[in-house]
Amino acid sequence: MNKKIFEFEMKVRDYECDAQGIVNNANYLHYFEVTRHEFMTSLGSSFKESHALGVDPVVSRADLHYKTPLIGNDLFVSSLTVERKGIKIIFYQTINRKNDGALCCKATIEIAVIVNGILSRGDYYDNLMTEYL
């Protein structure tokens, strides 16, 4: 994975944990999504704004590898880097527990872009992320 270009700190909420007291696996997808949304905000845009322009990024594939569980009230840092591969935008994301740096989950998230209902390269995002692609 390339150098991390964006980090966002979060805290595990109790309702995100399952009967074993660890974060339910599906919540990692939410954490990664929040991080991508915050990344877009840091670039001066949002998914709501791009939607208003007819530009919609959609997850076409998510590959997650769970390593060390998070538990209630854990602080963690969600990081990402991004690259362009053909028509897709690929996010490489990690979640590390803050107190000890343990890798909790890593993911590769592939994004396809729909512009006015048609699959597109999504140059809108290339323009926003020029320095990272």
Secondary structure as a PSIPRED ss2 file (coil, helix, strand):
# PSIPRED VFORMAT (PSIPRED V4.0)

   1 M C   1.000  0.000  0.000
   2 N C   1.000  0.000  0.000
   3 K C   1.000  0.000  0.000
   4 K C   1.000  0.000  0.000
   5 I C   1.000  0.000  0.000
   6 F E   0.000  0.000  1.000
   7 E E   0.000  0.000  1.000
   8 F E   0.000  0.000  1.000
   9 E E   0.000  0.000  1.000
  10 M E   0.000  0.000  1.000
  11 K E   0.000  0.000  1.000
  12 V C   1.000  0.000  0.000
  13 R C   1.000  0.000  0.000
  14 D H   0.000  1.000  0.000
  15 Y H   0.000  1.000  0.000
  16 E H   0.000  1.000  0.000
  17 C E   0.000  0.000  1.000
  18 D C   1.000  0.000  0.000
  19 A C   1.000  0.000  0.000
  20 Q C   1.000  0.000  0.000
  21 G C   1.000  0.000  0.000
  22 I E   0.000  0.000  1.000
  23 V E   0.000  0.000  1.000
  24 N C   1.000  0.000  0.000
  25 N H   0.000  1.000  0.000
  26 A H   0.000  1.000  0.000
  27 N H   0.000  1.000  0.000
  28 Y H   0.000  1.000  0.000
  29 L H   0.000  1.000  0.000
  30 H H   0.000  1.000  0.000
  31 Y H   0.000  1.000  0.000
  32 F H   0.000  1.000  0.000
  33 E H   0.000  1.000  0.000
  34 V H   0.000  1.000  0.000
  35 T H   0.000  1.000  0.000
  36 R H   0.000  1.000  0.000
  37 H H   0.000  1.000  0.000
  38 E H   0.000  1.000  0.000
  39 F H   0.000  1.000  0.000
  40 M H   0.000  1.000  0.000
  41 T H   0.000  1.000  0.000
  42 S H   0.000  1.000  0.000
  43 L C   1.000  0.000  0.000
  44 G C   1.000  0.000  0.000
  45 S C   1.000  0.000  0.000
  46 S C   1.000  0.000  0.000
  47 F H   0.000  1.000  0.000
  48 K H   0.000  1.000  0.000
  49 E H   0.000  1.000  0.000
  50 S H   0.000  1.000  0.000
  51 H H   0.000  1.000  0.000
  52 A H   0.000  1.000  0.000
  53 L C   1.000  0.000  0.000
  54 G C   1.000  0.000  0.000
  55 V E   0.000  0.000  1.000
  56 D E   0.000  0.000  1.000
  57 P E   0.000  0.000  1.000
  58 V E   0.000  0.000  1.000
  59 V E   0.000  0.000  1.000
  60 S E   0.000  0.000  1.000
  61 R E   0.000  0.000  1.000
  62 A E   0.000  0.000  1.000
  63 D E   0.000  0.000  1.000
  64 L E   0.000  0.000  1.000
  65 H E   0.000  0.000  1.000
  66 Y E   0.000  0.000  1.000
  67 K C   1.000  0.000  0.000
  68 T C   1.000  0.000  0.000
  69 P C   1.000  0.000  0.000
  70 L C   1.000  0.000  0.000
  71 I E   0.000  0.000  1.000
  72 G C   1.000  0.000  0.000
  73 N C   1.000  0.000  0.000
  74 D C   1.000  0.000  0.000
  75 L E   0.000  0.000  1.000
  76 F E   0.000  0.000  1.000
  77 V E   0.000  0.000  1.000
  78 S E   0.000  0.000  1.000
  79 S E   0.000  0.000  1.000
  80 L E   0.000  0.000  1.000
  81 T E   0.000  0.000  1.000
  82 V E   0.000  0.000  1.000
  83 E E   0.000  0.000  1.000
  84 R E   0.000  0.000  1.000
  85 K E   0.000  0.000  1.000
  86 G C   1.000  0.000  0.000
  87 I C   1.000  0.000  0.000
  88 K E   0.000  0.000  1.000
  89 I E   0.000  0.000  1.000
  90 I E   0.000  0.000  1.000
  91 F E   0.000  0.000  1.000
  92 Y E   0.000  0.000  1.000
  93 Q E   0.000  0.000  1.000
  94 T E   0.000  0.000  1.000
  95 I E   0.000  0.000  1.000
  96 N E   0.000  0.000  1.000
  97 R E   0.000  0.000  1.000
  98 K C   1.000  0.000  0.000
  99 N C   1.000  0.000  0.000
 100 D C   1.000  0.000  0.000
 101 G C   1.000  0.000  0.000
 102 A C   1.000  0.000  0.000
 103 L E   0.000  0.000  1.000
 104 C E   0.000  0.000  1.000
 105 C E   0.000  0.000  1.000
 106 K E   0.000  0.000  1.000
 107 A E   0.000  0.000  1.000
 108 T E   0.000  0.000  1.000
 109 I E   0.000  0.000  1.000
 110 E E   0.000  0.000  1.000
 111 I E   0.000  0.000  1.000
 112 A E   0.000  0.000  1.000
 113 V E   0.000  0.000  1.000
 114 I E   0.000  0.000  1.000
 115 V E   0.000  0.000  1.000
 116 N C   1.000  0.000  0.000
 117 G C   1.000  0.000  0.000
 118 I E   0.000  0.000  1.000
 119 L E   0.000  0.000  1.000
 120 S E   0.000  0.000  1.000
 121 R C   1.000  0.000  0.000
 122 G C   1.000  0.000  0.000
 123 D H   0.000  1.000  0.000
 124 Y H   0.000  1.000  0.000
 125 Y H   0.000  1.000  0.000
 126 D H   0.000  1.000  0.000
 127 N H   0.000  1.000  0.000
 128 L H   0.000  1.000  0.000
 129 M C   1.000  0.000  0.000
 130 T C   1.000  0.000  0.000
 131 E C   1.000  0.000  0.000
 132 Y C   1.000  0.000  0.000
 133 L C   1.000  0.000  0.000
